[in-house]
């Protein structure tokens, strides 16, 4: 079971959009995943607690917060521009 | 509440002249406040959030920005829109560069709206180059709203 942490600014709207799309993409790729969702402000604590395999923020995230966990920026799941390439990148990280 | 219920001609500005993103956001805020859509705290909350988590987005043909805040600063869900004569600079949501924005959607959502659907509907408009071109060329706020509602 892989763990994807999805985060966004404050209201959980864009991260929910990203999770909706990633759920289907991971199902299609045959990867069993669990999602963790939080605000940017909570990332540092949640990374330590949850130890995700990858972090997908919907906007730029300071890399000092992510404790060496790979980050793939997921703004495309909000805009719809460039989703395929981002999904491929996430799958590549998860399969490492 | 859907996107079409959140559009009001008095909160749509065309031929906006502004030098900075702060100025655009301020012009939209004044309309939102005058029309009872947001609280006085809205303006500084939007700027603060924009500073920490910028909202500039790059689409294939258009660069846009979607400044927004948490629902506590909002009285009644409204999408305030500014169509600019000359683009202003916003920082991008997804990297450290900037975009030159022609259209700003200031998204003021209270807790009741279908927020995800609203955002998805807005993104579909940004991705529709033909629709965006018509919004840019619209001659009245009513026309902008009619194009969005199609």
gemmi code that builds the backbone of each chain (N, CA, C; Angstrom):
import gemmi

chains = {
    "A": [
        ("UNK", (0.848, -1.212, 0.000), (0.000, 0.000, 0.000), (0.875, 1.251, 0.000)),
        ("UNK", (0.694, 2.102, -1.006), (1.445, 3.357, -1.077), (0.614, 4.478, -0.457)),
        ("UNK", (1.317, 5.509, -0.040), (0.605, 6.618, 0.592), (0.910, 7.940, -0.131)),
        ("UNK", (-0.137, 8.616, -0.584), (0.020, 9.911, -1.262), (-0.540, 11.001, -0.353)),
        ("UNK", (0.285, 12.000, -0.060), (-0.208, 13.122, 0.730), (-0.539, 14.272, -0.220)),
        ("UNK", (-1.789, 14.711, -0.202), (-2.216, 15.800, -1.074), (-2.545, 17.003, -0.195)),
        ("UNK", (-2.001, 18.173, -0.560), (-2.245, 19.337, 0.302), (-2.525, 20.589, -0.524)),
        ("UNK", (-3.188, 21.546, 0.131), (-3.480, 22.818, -0.535), (-3.562, 23.937, 0.500)),
        ("UNK", (-3.862, 25.146, 0.016), (-3.781, 26.343, 0.841), (-4.569, 26.322, 2.124)),
        ("UNK", (-5.900, 26.243, 2.028), (-6.645, 26.358, 3.273), (-7.962, 25.618, 3.281)),
        ("UNK", (-8.671, 25.660, 2.181), (-10.064, 25.227, 2.287), (-10.322, 23.805, 1.794)),
        ("UNK", (-9.240, 23.086, 1.432), (-9.378, 21.685, 1.034), (-10.121, 21.509, -0.288)),
        ("UNK", (-10.276, 22.594, -1.036), (-11.003, 22.479, -2.302), (-10.099, 21.902, -3.389)),
        ("UNK", (-8.943, 22.546, -3.601), (-8.096, 22.072, -4.700), (-7.498, 20.703, -4.387)),
        ("UNK", (-7.208, 20.433, -3.108), (-6.664, 19.111, -2.794), (-7.719, 18.031, -3.011)),
        ("UNK", (-8.971, 18.354, -2.766), (-10.041, 17.378, -3.027), (-10.172, 17.113, -4.532)),
        ("UNK", (-10.030, 18.184, -5.332), (-10.057, 18.000, -6.789), (-8.928, 17.067, -7.224)),
        ("UNK", (-7.752, 17.280, -6.648), (-6.590, 16.450, -7.007), (-6.815, 14.992, -6.597)),
        ("UNK", (-7.347, 14.793, -5.397), (-7.578, 13.418, -4.929), (-8.586, 12.703, -5.825)),
        ("UNK", (-9.651, 13.415, -6.200), (-10.658, 12.800, -7.081), (-10.018, 12.263, -8.357)),
        ("UNK", (-9.127, 13.062, -8.940), (-8.500, 12.641, -10.192), (-7.450, 11.561, -9.965)),
        ("UNK", (-6.702, 11.686, -8.866), (-5.643, 10.702, -8.588), (-6.226, 9.329, -8.254)),
        ("UNK", (-7.372, 9.316, -7.580), (-8.013, 8.041, -7.244), (-8.221, 7.208, -8.496)),
        ("UNK", (-8.802, 7.847, -9.507), (-9.068, 7.146, -10.756), (-7.761, 6.758, -11.441)),
        ("UNK", (-6.797, 7.682, -11.453), (-5.529, 7.407, -12.143), (-4.785, 6.241, -11.502)),
        ("UNK", (-4.819, 6.167, -10.167), (-4.108, 5.087, -9.476), (-4.828, 3.756, -9.682)),
        ("UNK", (-6.157, 3.821, -9.738), (-6.946, 2.626, -10.013), (-6.583, 2.098, -11.406)),
        ("UNK", (-6.534, 3.016, -12.370), (-6.185, 2.634, -13.742), (-4.785, 2.045, -13.823)),
        ("UNK", (-3.883, 2.564, -12.978), (-2.496, 2.099, -13.009), (-2.321, 0.835, -12.154)),
        ("UNK", (-3.370, 0.444, -11.458), (-3.292, -0.753, -10.619), (-2.424, -0.574, -9.387)),
        ("UNK", (-2.337, 0.653, -8.887), (-1.537, 0.905, -7.688), (-2.476, 1.118, -6.506)),
        ("UNK", (-2.244, 0.361, -5.448), (-3.077, 0.439, -4.258), (-2.587, 1.607, -3.404)),
        ("UNK", (-3.410, 2.631, -3.243), (-2.945, 3.807, -2.494), (-3.917, 4.232, -1.401)),
        ("UNK", (-3.316, 4.900, -0.413), (-4.110, 5.551, 0.612), (-3.802, 7.045, 0.495)),
        ("UNK", (-4.830, 7.874, 0.659), (-4.615, 9.320, 0.567), (-4.640, 9.962, 1.951)),
        ("UNK", (-3.739, 10.912, 2.123), (-3.761, 11.742, 3.316), (-3.931, 13.170, 2.812)),
        ("UNK", (-4.827, 13.939, 3.428), (-5.113, 15.291, 2.944), (-4.844, 16.286, 4.066)),
        ("UNK", (-4.154, 17.378, 3.745), (-3.945, 18.395, 4.784), (-3.695, 19.770, 4.170)),
        ("UNK", (-3.639, 20.777, 5.030), (-3.309, 22.139, 4.603), (-1.796, 22.293, 4.516)),
        ("UNK", (-1.347, 23.253, 3.702), (0.094, 23.525, 3.609), (0.690, 23.728, 5.005)),
        ("UNK", (-0.040, 24.439, 5.840), (0.480, 24.768, 7.168), (0.679, 23.522, 8.038)),
        ("UNK", (0.031, 22.436, 7.667), (0.121, 21.206, 8.485), (1.125, 20.207, 7.933)),
        ("UNK", (1.724, 20.529, 6.777), (2.555, 19.543, 6.068), (3.685, 18.999, 6.937)),
        ("UNK", (4.402, 19.918, 7.582), (5.591, 19.505, 8.322), (5.258, 18.430, 9.376)),
        ("UNK", (4.216, 18.662, 10.133), (3.803, 17.703, 11.156), (3.270, 16.416, 10.563)),
        ("UNK", (2.472, 16.550, 9.502), (1.843, 15.374, 8.890), (2.867, 14.471, 8.210)),
        ("UNK", (3.912, 15.068, 7.641), (4.952, 14.258, 6.987), (5.603, 13.337, 8.005)),
        ("UNK", (5.899, 13.882, 9.165), (6.542, 13.087, 10.214), (5.616, 11.969, 10.687)),
        ("UNK", (4.349, 12.311, 10.834), (3.379, 11.367, 11.367), (3.028, 10.272, 10.359)),
        ("UNK", (2.836, 10.664, 9.094), (2.291, 9.732, 8.102), (3.349, 9.076, 7.210)),
        ("UNK", (4.516, 9.687, 7.095), (5.570, 9.186, 6.192), (5.032, 8.783, 4.821)),
        ("UNK", (4.496, 9.738, 4.040), (3.964, 9.395, 2.709), (5.073, 9.022, 1.732)),
        ("UNK", (4.709, 8.332, 0.634), (5.676, 7.989, -0.415), (5.896, 9.168, -1.353)),
        ("UNK", (4.881, 9.999, -1.474), (5.011, 11.188, -2.321), (4.063, 12.272, -1.786)),
        ("UNK", (4.462, 13.532, -1.979), (3.608, 14.649, -1.593), (3.162, 15.359, -2.870)),
        ("UNK", (1.864, 15.578, -3.004), (1.334, 16.290, -4.167), (0.619, 17.561, -3.678)),
        ("UNK", (1.338, 18.688, -3.641), (0.689, 19.950, -3.273), (0.055, 20.575, -4.518)),
        ("UNK", (-1.039, 21.284, -4.359), (-1.649, 21.909, -5.543), (-0.978, 23.237, -5.896)),
        ("UNK", (-0.067, 23.695, -5.053), (0.720, 24.884, -5.369), (2.133, 24.695, -4.841)),
        ("UNK", (2.955, 25.733, -5.019), (4.350, 25.630, -4.586), (4.428, 25.451, -3.066)),
        ("UNK", (5.266, 24.519, -2.670), (5.419, 24.207, -1.254), (6.893, 24.366, -0.902)),
        ("UNK", (7.191, 25.004, 0.236), (8.598, 25.172, 0.632), (9.222, 23.803, 0.903)),
        ("UNK", (10.396, 23.529, 0.281), (10.933, 22.178, 0.428), (11.541, 21.907, 1.805)),
        ("UNK", (11.658, 22.955, 2.614), (12.127, 22.721, 3.982), (11.081, 21.976, 4.817)),
        ("UNK", (9.850, 21.946, 4.324), (8.765, 21.337, 5.101), (8.598, 19.855, 4.828)),
        ("UNK", (9.225, 19.376, 3.753), (8.813, 18.070, 3.249), (9.733, 16.922, 3.654)),
        ("UNK", (10.782, 17.218, 4.402), (11.593, 16.179, 5.028), (12.076, 15.112, 4.037)),
        ("UNK", (12.571, 15.538, 2.898), (13.122, 14.647, 1.871), (12.133, 13.706, 1.187)),
        ("UNK", (10.849, 13.822, 1.472), (9.856, 13.038, 0.724), (9.718, 13.663, -0.672)),
        ("UNK", (9.706, 12.847, -1.737), (9.572, 13.430, -3.077), (8.290, 14.253, -3.228)),
        ("UNK", (8.415, 15.373, -3.951), (7.266, 16.259, -4.169), (6.980, 16.342, -5.669)),
        ("UNK", (5.727, 16.146, -6.055), (5.304, 16.378, -7.436), (4.176, 17.399, -7.386)),
        ("UNK", (4.413, 18.583, -7.964), (3.400, 19.643, -7.877), (2.177, 19.303, -8.738)),
        ("UNK", (0.994, 19.416, -8.136), (-0.236, 18.948, -8.781), (-1.218, 20.041, -9.155)),
        ("UNK", (-0.704, 21.223, -9.530), (-1.613, 22.300, -9.948), (-2.449, 21.870, -11.164)),
        ("UNK", (-1.892, 20.959, -11.965), (-2.618, 20.487, -13.150), (-3.958, 19.848, -12.800)),
        ("UNK", (-4.084, 19.305, -11.593), (-5.359, 18.676, -11.234), (-6.437, 19.726, -10.959)),
        ("UNK", (-6.002, 20.970, -10.802), (-6.955, 22.073, -10.669), (-7.295, 22.615, -12.062)),
        ("UNK", (-6.258, 22.836, -12.868), (-6.466, 23.495, -14.163), (-6.844, 22.518, -15.280)),
        ("UNK", (-6.448, 21.255, -15.121), (-6.665, 20.296, -16.199), (-5.584, 20.327, -17.270)),
        ("UNK", (-4.600, 21.231, -17.102), (-3.517, 21.348, -18.090), (-2.331, 20.475, -17.671)),
        ("UNK", (-1.992, 19.492, -18.489), (-0.801, 18.679, -18.223), (-0.975, 17.583, -17.188)),
        ("UNK", (-2.187, 17.069, -17.025), (-2.434, 16.024, -16.020), (-1.662, 14.732, -16.294)),
        ("UNK", (-1.646, 14.340, -17.559), (-1.052, 13.050, -17.910), (0.412, 12.970, -17.478)),
        ("UNK", (1.184, 14.013, -17.806), (2.611, 14.018, -17.475), (2.812, 13.960, -15.957)),
        ("UNK", (1.969, 14.656, -15.229), (2.103, 14.679, -13.773), (1.749, 13.315, -13.177)),
        ("UNK", (0.694, 12.702, -13.691), (0.311, 11.367, -13.219), (1.450, 10.380, -13.477)),
        ("UNK", (2.044, 10.461, -14.661), (3.175, 9.575, -14.979), (4.314, 9.765, -13.988)),
        ("UNK", (4.573, 11.037, -13.634), (5.664, 11.333, -12.706), (5.367, 10.731, -11.313)),
        ("UNK", (4.122, 10.849, -10.888), (3.729, 10.312, -9.577), (3.858, 8.788, -9.581)),
        ("UNK", (3.413, 8.166, -10.657), (3.507, 6.704, -10.760), (4.973, 6.261, -10.722)),
        ("UNK", (5.814, 7.016, -11.423), (7.249, 6.689, -11.446), (7.830, 6.744, -10.034)),
        ("UNK", (7.464, 7.781, -9.283), (7.961, 7.905, -7.904), (7.458, 6.746, -7.055)),
        ("UNK", (6.191, 6.380, -7.210), (5.606, 5.318, -6.385), (6.188, 3.949, -6.707)),
        ("UNK", (6.608, 3.758, -7.936), (7.116, 2.436, -8.334), (8.597, 2.263, -8.040)),
        ("UNK", (9.252, 3.319, -7.583), (10.688, 3.227, -7.304), (10.974, 2.259, -6.165)),
    ],
    "B": [
        ("UNK", (-25.829, 25.928, -4.527), (-25.478, 27.137, -5.269), (-24.384, 26.838, -6.295)),
        ("UNK", (-24.651, 27.218, -7.539), (-23.697, 26.933, -8.603), (-23.082, 28.228, -9.129)),
        ("UNK", (-22.104, 28.070, -10.028), (-21.420, 29.236, -10.581), (-22.409, 30.282, -11.116)),
        ("UNK", (-23.404, 29.831, -11.849), (-24.341, 30.788, -12.477), (-25.109, 31.625, -11.440)),
        ("UNK", (-25.226, 31.121, -10.221), (-25.922, 31.867, -9.165), (-24.991, 32.840, -8.432)),
        ("UNK", (-23.721, 32.848, -8.810), (-22.731, 33.649, -8.083), (-22.209, 34.815, -8.913)),
        ("UNK", (-22.874, 35.088, -10.041), (-22.409, 36.140, -10.944), (-23.377, 37.315, -10.900)),
        ("UNK", (-22.839, 38.512, -10.670), (-23.673, 39.713, -10.569), (-23.018, 40.828, -11.383)),
        ("UNK", (-23.788, 41.500, -12.244), (-23.187, 42.551, -13.089), (-22.448, 43.603, -12.273)),
        ("UNK", (-22.948, 43.914, -11.075), (-22.298, 44.959, -10.273), (-20.929, 44.504, -9.745)),
        ("UNK", (-20.636, 43.211, -9.838), (-19.324, 42.709, -9.393), (-18.473, 42.229, -10.572)),
        ("UNK", (-18.827, 42.663, -11.767), (-18.014, 42.342, -12.952), (-17.512, 43.662, -13.533)),
        ("UNK", (-16.208, 43.796, -13.654), (-15.616, 45.042, -14.162), (-14.927, 44.770, -15.486)),
        ("UNK", (-15.223, 45.617, -16.481), (-14.502, 45.482, -17.758), (-13.678, 46.749, -17.993)),
        ("UNK", (-12.720, 46.638, -18.922), (-11.789, 47.744, -19.197), (-11.141, 48.271, -17.915)),
        ("UNK", (-10.724, 47.357, -17.070), (-10.093, 47.755, -15.810), (-8.667, 48.235, -16.092)),
        ("UNK", (-8.327, 49.359, -15.468), (-6.958, 49.862, -15.562), (-6.298, 49.699, -14.207)),
        ("UNK", (-5.202, 48.964, -14.174), (-4.502, 48.737, -12.907), (-3.034, 48.470, -13.195)),
        ("UNK", (-2.163, 48.932, -12.288), (-0.719, 48.723, -12.455), (-0.248, 47.493, -11.707)),
        ("UNK", (-0.965, 47.136, -10.643), (-0.494, 46.055, -9.779), (-1.651, 45.116, -9.460)),
        ("UNK", (-1.283, 43.920, -8.995), (-2.327, 42.977, -8.608), (-3.104, 43.496, -7.404)),
        ("UNK", (-2.401, 44.203, -6.515), (-3.084, 44.761, -5.340), (-4.199, 45.708, -5.777)),
        ("UNK", (-3.893, 46.495, -6.820), (-4.875, 47.448, -7.299), (-6.112, 46.757, -7.909)),
        ("UNK", (-5.883, 45.694, -8.670), (-7.030, 44.950, -9.225), (-7.866, 44.346, -8.093)),
        ("UNK", (-7.171, 43.706, -7.170), (-7.873, 43.051, -6.058), (-8.662, 44.088, -5.260)),
        ("UNK", (-8.096, 45.281, -5.099), (-8.772, 46.348, -4.367), (-10.036, 46.812, -5.102)),
        ("UNK", (-9.940, 46.971, -6.418), (-11.120, 47.398, -7.185), (-12.249, 46.378, -7.067)),
        ("UNK", (-11.883, 45.102, -7.106), (-12.913, 44.059, -6.980), (-13.487, 44.029, -5.564)),
        ("UNK", (-12.599, 44.190, -4.601), (-13.032, 44.194, -3.198), (-14.044, 45.303, -2.934)),
        ("UNK", (-13.789, 46.496, -3.493), (-14.713, 47.618, -3.274), (-16.117, 47.288, -3.770)),
        ("UNK", (-16.192, 46.634, -4.926), (-17.503, 46.235, -5.463), (-18.151, 45.174, -4.573)),
        ("UNK", (-17.349, 44.206, -4.156), (-17.886, 43.131, -3.306), (-18.410, 43.691, -1.984)),
        ("UNK", (-17.645, 44.642, -1.428), (-18.032, 45.222, -0.132), (-19.301, 46.076, -0.284)),
        ("UNK", (-19.303, 46.937, -1.307), (-20.471, 47.813, -1.546), (-21.750, 47.017, -1.727)),
        ("UNK", (-21.627, 45.841, -2.309), (-22.815, 45.042, -2.594), (-23.106, 43.992, -1.518)),
        ("UNK", (-22.417, 44.141, -0.395), (-22.731, 43.276, 0.749), (-22.327, 41.824, 0.588)),
        ("UNK", (-21.346, 41.559, -0.278), (-20.953, 40.165, -0.538), (-19.855, 39.669, 0.393)),
        ("UNK", (-19.015, 40.608, 0.873), (-17.890, 40.194, 1.723), (-17.768, 41.125, 2.935)),
        ("UNK", (-16.995, 40.657, 3.912), (-16.726, 41.476, 5.096), (-15.516, 42.386, 4.839)),
        ("UNK", (-15.339, 43.368, 5.710), (-14.217, 44.298, 5.539), (-12.861, 43.600, 5.613)),
        ("UNK", (-12.829, 42.474, 6.303), (-11.564, 41.742, 6.456), (-11.118, 41.071, 5.159)),
        ("UNK", (-12.010, 41.028, 4.160), (-11.739, 40.277, 2.923), (-10.469, 40.737, 2.213)),
        ("UNK", (-10.320, 42.070, 2.060), (-9.219, 42.590, 1.246), (-7.850, 42.160, 1.785)),
        ("UNK", (-7.611, 42.441, 3.065), (-6.289, 42.089, 3.595), (-6.105, 40.574, 3.644)),
        ("UNK", (-7.202, 39.836, 3.847), (-7.088, 38.365, 3.866), (-6.702, 37.819, 2.494)),
        ("UNK", (-7.281, 38.403, 1.431), (-6.931, 37.958, 0.075), (-5.464, 38.259, -0.220)),
        ("UNK", (-5.033, 39.478, 0.116), (-3.635, 39.852, -0.170), (-2.655, 38.970, 0.595)),
        ("UNK", (-2.998, 38.715, 1.839), (-2.128, 37.883, 2.673), (-1.998, 36.467, 2.091)),
        ("UNK", (-3.136, 35.933, 1.670), (-3.115, 34.587, 1.114), (-2.371, 34.564, -0.220)),
        ("UNK", (-2.583, 35.612, -1.017), (-1.917, 35.693, -2.314), (-0.397, 35.732, -2.129)),
        ("UNK", (0.050, 36.386, -1.057), (1.472, 36.479, -0.766), (2.045, 35.100, -0.401)),
        ("UNK", (1.321, 34.378, 0.431), (1.790, 33.058, 0.878), (1.576, 31.979, -0.175)),
        ("UNK", (0.383, 31.983, -0.763), (0.024, 30.956, -1.751), (-0.528, 31.636, -2.993)),
        ("UNK", (0.364, 32.015, -3.921), (-0.086, 32.778, -5.094), (-1.057, 31.978, -5.961)),
        ("UNK", (-1.839, 32.681, -6.785), (-2.905, 32.016, -7.541), (-2.860, 32.276, -9.043)),
        ("UNK", (-1.717, 32.747, -9.566), (-1.607, 32.935, -11.010), (-1.550, 31.588, -11.718)),
        ("UNK", (-2.276, 31.461, -12.836), (-2.318, 30.196, -13.572), (-2.035, 30.436, -15.047)),
        ("UNK", (-1.313, 29.486, -15.647), (-1.009, 29.613, -17.066), (-1.800, 28.562, -17.839)),
        ("UNK", (-2.663, 29.031, -18.715), (-3.353, 28.133, -19.633), (-2.699, 28.284, -20.996)),
        ("UNK", (-3.104, 27.418, -21.932), (-2.439, 27.416, -23.224), (-2.350, 28.823, -23.826)),
        ("UNK", (-3.469, 29.530, -23.841), (-3.456, 30.841, -24.507), (-3.639, 32.014, -23.552)),
        ("UNK", (-4.028, 31.740, -22.327), (-4.343, 32.836, -21.425), (-3.665, 32.647, -20.084)),
        ("UNK", (-3.356, 33.773, -19.474), (-2.846, 33.723, -18.118), (-3.876, 34.418, -17.230)),
        ("UNK", (-4.205, 33.773, -16.142), (-5.304, 34.254, -15.295), (-4.883, 34.176, -13.828)),
        ("UNK", (-5.698, 34.744, -12.962), (-5.446, 34.583, -11.530), (-6.780, 34.392, -10.814)),
        ("UNK", (-6.739, 33.598, -9.762), (-7.965, 33.309, -9.011), (-7.773, 33.578, -7.515)),
        ("UNK", (-7.507, 34.851, -7.143), (-7.340, 35.129, -5.707), (-8.581, 34.693, -4.924)),
        ("UNK", (-8.357, 34.144, -3.746), (-9.482, 33.692, -2.918), (-9.076, 33.595, -1.460)),
        ("UNK", (-10.047, 33.359, -0.602), (-9.796, 33.234, 0.841), (-10.744, 32.208, 1.451)),
        ("UNK", (-10.550, 31.962, 2.721), (-11.442, 31.040, 3.413), (-12.807, 31.707, 3.666)),
        ("UNK", (-13.851, 30.899, 3.834), (-15.237, 31.402, 3.863), (-15.553, 32.403, 4.978)),
        ("UNK", (-14.740, 32.459, 6.020), (-15.099, 33.347, 7.146), (-15.136, 34.832, 6.766)),
        ("UNK", (-14.486, 35.196, 5.641), (-14.476, 36.599, 5.214), (-15.596, 36.922, 4.211)),
        ("UNK", (-16.411, 35.906, 3.915), (-17.416, 36.036, 2.860), (-18.815, 36.055, 3.469)),
        ("UNK", (-19.671, 36.933, 2.936), (-21.059, 36.973, 3.393), (-21.935, 36.138, 2.458)),
        ("UNK", (-21.755, 36.312, 1.157), (-22.589, 35.594, 0.199), (-21.755, 35.252, -1.050)),
        ("UNK", (-21.743, 33.975, -1.422), (-20.872, 33.503, -2.505), (-20.989, 34.335, -3.773)),
        ("UNK", (-19.857, 34.835, -4.228), (-19.814, 35.700, -5.416), (-18.497, 35.481, -6.155)),
        ("UNK", (-18.579, 35.457, -7.470), (-17.363, 35.473, -8.278), (-17.248, 36.882, -8.863)),
        ("UNK", (-16.289, 37.654, -8.356), (-16.057, 38.992, -8.899), (-15.023, 38.871, -10.018)),
        ("UNK", (-15.288, 39.555, -11.120), (-14.440, 39.384, -12.302), (-13.893, 40.728, -12.771)),
        ("UNK", (-12.601, 40.762, -13.085), (-12.005, 41.951, -13.692), (-11.394, 41.564, -15.036)),
        ("UNK", (-11.827, 42.249, -16.083), (-11.209, 42.094, -17.406), (-10.330, 43.322, -17.601)),
        ("UNK", (-9.024, 43.078, -17.762), (-8.062, 44.177, -17.739), (-7.707, 44.681, -19.133)),
        ("UNK", (-7.520, 45.996, -19.261), (-7.049, 46.558, -20.528), (-5.609, 46.141, -20.801)),
        ("UNK", (-4.767, 46.249, -19.763), (-3.367, 45.832, -19.886), (-3.101, 44.803, -18.787)),
        ("UNK", (-2.337, 43.743, -19.096), (-2.120, 42.706, -18.080), (-1.334, 43.192, -16.863)),
        ("UNK", (-1.594, 42.596, -15.714), (-0.787, 42.843, -14.514), (-0.134, 41.523, -14.083)),
        ("UNK", (0.923, 41.685, -13.299), (1.727, 40.525, -12.935), (1.215, 39.858, -11.649)),
        ("UNK", (1.062, 38.560, -11.693), (0.773, 37.741, -10.511), (1.854, 36.671, -10.416)),
        ("UNK", (2.129, 36.209, -9.212), (3.018, 35.041, -9.075), (2.218, 33.780, -9.369)),
        ("UNK", (2.910, 32.795, -9.917), (2.240, 31.552, -10.310), (1.992, 30.628, -9.129)),
        ("UNK", (0.903, 29.875, -9.226), (0.573, 28.915, -8.191), (1.573, 27.752, -8.165)),
        ("UNK", (2.069, 27.364, -9.349), (2.801, 26.103, -9.422), (4.308, 26.226, -9.603)),
        ("UNK", (4.849, 27.429, -9.699), (6.309, 27.565, -9.601), (6.634, 29.001, -9.186)),
        ("UNK", (7.915, 29.352, -9.199), (8.285, 30.656, -8.655), (8.259, 31.782, -9.687)),
        ("UNK", (7.821, 31.473, -10.901), (7.804, 32.523, -11.925), (6.496, 33.327, -11.851)),
        ("UNK", (6.331, 34.239, -12.805), (5.135, 35.086, -12.782), (4.332, 34.906, -14.069)),
        ("UNK", (3.082, 35.327, -14.017), (2.251, 35.348, -15.218), (1.718, 36.761, -15.404)),
        ("UNK", (1.368, 37.074, -16.646), (0.810, 38.385, -16.958), (-0.666, 38.187, -17.272)),
        ("UNK", (-1.466, 38.638, -16.336), (-2.850, 38.216, -16.254), (-3.789, 39.224, -16.912)),
        ("UNK", (-4.669, 38.727, -17.787), (-5.663, 39.580, -18.439), (-7.020, 39.532, -17.745)),
        ("UNK", (-7.268, 38.402, -17.075), (-8.568, 38.248, -16.416), (-8.355, 37.741, -14.991)),
        ("UNK", (-9.030, 38.393, -14.054), (-8.954, 37.966, -12.654), (-10.350, 37.534, -12.206)),
        ("UNK", (-10.450, 36.334, -11.670), (-11.676, 35.864, -11.021), (-11.406, 35.861, -9.521)),
        ("UNK", (-12.000, 36.803, -8.807), (-11.823, 36.828, -7.355), (-12.923, 35.959, -6.755)),
        ("UNK", (-12.528, 34.820, -6.233), (-13.501, 33.797, -5.838), (-13.832, 33.945, -4.364)),
        ("UNK", (-15.048, 34.431, -4.088), (-15.493, 34.594, -2.707), (-16.586, 33.567, -2.443)),
        ("UNK", (-16.226, 32.490, -1.776), (-17.207, 31.417, -1.544), (-17.518, 31.304, -0.062)),
        ("UNK", (-18.807, 31.242, 0.266), (-19.167, 30.933, 1.645), (-19.212, 29.405, 1.780)),
        ("UNK", (-19.644, 28.936, 2.925), (-19.544, 27.498, 3.183), (-20.581, 26.675, 2.425)),
        ("UNK", (-21.618, 27.334, 1.910), (-22.751, 26.576, 1.387), (-22.572, 26.088, -0.058)),
        ("UNK", (-21.707, 26.743, -0.812), (-21.641, 26.464, -2.250), (-21.036, 25.111, -2.577)),
        ("UNK", (-21.303, 24.670, -3.807), (-20.632, 23.457, -4.290), (-19.257, 23.889, -4.787)),
        ("UNK", (-18.334, 24.048, -3.866), (-17.075, 24.721, -4.179), (-16.269, 24.033, -5.268)),
        ("UNK", (-16.215, 22.708, -5.202), (-15.393, 21.985, -6.177), (-15.980, 22.110, -7.572)),
        ("UNK", (-17.303, 21.952, -7.672), (-17.961, 22.088, -8.975), (-17.764, 23.513, -9.520)),
        ("UNK", (-17.863, 24.502, -8.648), (-17.705, 25.893, -9.077), (-16.304, 26.112, -9.652)),
        ("UNK", (-15.304, 25.614, -8.934), (-13.926, 25.778, -9.395), (-13.703, 25.033, -10.723)),
        ("UNK", (-14.272, 23.828, -10.821), (-14.133, 23.074, -12.075), (-14.796, 23.805, -13.237)),
        ("UNK", (-15.949, 24.407, -12.974), (-16.629, 25.164, -14.037), (-15.794, 26.367, -14.469)),
        ("UNK", (-15.171, 27.033, -13.502), (-14.331, 28.193, -13.824), (-13.127, 27.757, -14.661)),
        ("UNK", (-12.526, 26.634, -14.289), (-11.355, 26.138, -15.035), (-11.735, 25.777, -16.468)),
        ("UNK", (-12.937, 25.242, -16.636), (-13.391, 24.877, -17.988), (-13.499, 26.130, -18.863)),
        ("UNK", (-13.880, 27.249, -18.252), (-13.954, 28.512, -19.013), (-12.549, 28.968, -19.409)),
        ("UNK", (-11.611, 28.915, -18.461), (-10.223, 29.329, -18.758), (-9.621, 28.490, -19.884)),
        ("UNK", (-10.011, 27.226, -19.923), (-9.429, 26.323, -20.928), (-10.082, 26.504, -22.301)),
        ("UNK", (-11.187, 27.231, -22.351), (-11.941, 27.414, -23.595), (-11.508, 28.733, -24.254)),
        ("UNK", (-10.542, 28.648, -25.164), (-9.928, 29.865, -25.716), (-10.940, 30.754, -26.416)),
        ("UNK", (-11.871, 30.127, -27.095), (-12.858, 30.900, -27.861), (-13.734, 31.720, -26.902)),
        ("UNK", (-14.156, 31.076, -25.823), (-14.974, 31.757, -24.826), (-14.186, 32.891, -24.150)),
        ("UNK", (-12.926, 32.611, -23.852), (-12.084, 33.619, -23.201), (-11.906, 34.843, -24.102)),
        ("UNK", (-11.727, 34.591, -25.388), (-11.573, 35.709, -26.313), (-12.821, 36.591, -26.323)),
        ("UNK", (-13.978, 35.936, -26.278), (-15.229, 36.703, -26.262), (-15.404, 37.461, -24.951)),
        ("UNK", (-14.969, 36.863, -23.851), (-15.058, 37.570, -22.560), (-14.162, 38.809, -22.597)),
        ("UNK", (-12.960, 38.644, -23.159), (-12.025, 39.772, -23.263), (-12.620, 40.912, -24.104)),
        ("UNK", (-13.407, 40.554, -25.095), (-13.942, 41.555, -26.014), (-15.333, 42.053, -25.613)),
        ("UNK", (-15.878, 41.523, -24.549), (-17.261, 41.861, -24.165), (-17.403, 43.357, -23.892)),
        ("UNK", (-18.574, 43.900, -24.232), (-18.746, 45.347, -24.085), (-19.567, 45.723, -22.854)),
        ("UNK", (-19.975, 44.740, -22.063), (-20.690, 45.066, -20.823), (-20.544, 43.913, -19.825)),
        ("UNK", (-20.707, 44.213, -18.533), (-20.683, 43.139, -17.530), (-21.747, 42.077, -17.807)),
        ("UNK", (-22.915, 42.509, -18.258), (-23.990, 41.557, -18.555), (-23.559, 40.561, -19.637)),
        ("UNK", (-22.815, 41.079, -20.615), (-22.360, 40.205, -21.702), (-21.351, 39.168, -21.177)),
        ("UNK", (-20.457, 39.611, -20.298), (-19.489, 38.679, -19.702), (-20.245, 37.544, -19.006)),
        ("UNK", (-21.251, 37.906, -18.231), (-22.011, 36.905, -17.485), (-22.755, 35.959, -18.432)),
        ("UNK", (-23.329, 36.537, -19.500), (-24.056, 35.708, -20.457), (-23.136, 34.681, -21.117)),
        ("UNK", (-21.906, 35.089, -21.439), (-20.948, 34.166, -22.076), (-20.599, 33.035, -21.098)),
        ("UNK", (-20.379, 33.391, -19.848), (-20.023, 32.374, -18.853), (-21.175, 31.392, -18.633)),
        ("UNK", (-22.388, 31.907, -18.653), (-23.552, 31.052, -18.358), (-23.941, 30.116, -19.503)),
        ("UNK", (-23.411, 30.358, -20.700), (-23.817, 29.559, -21.867), (-23.732, 28.071, -21.598)),
    ],
}
model = gemmi.Model(1)
for chain_id, residues in chains.items():
    chain = gemmi.Chain(chain_id)
    for i, (resn, *xyz) in enumerate(residues, 1):
        res = gemmi.Residue()
        res.name, res.seqid = resn, gemmi.SeqId(i, " ")
        for name, pos in zip(("N", "CA", "C"), xyz):
            atom = gemmi.Atom()
            atom.name, atom.element = name, gemmi.Element(name[0])
            atom.pos, atom.b_iso = gemmi.Position(*pos), 0.0
            res.add_atom(atom)
        chain.add_residue(res)
    model.add_chain(chain)
structure = gemmi.Structure()
structure.add_model(model)
structure.setup_entities()
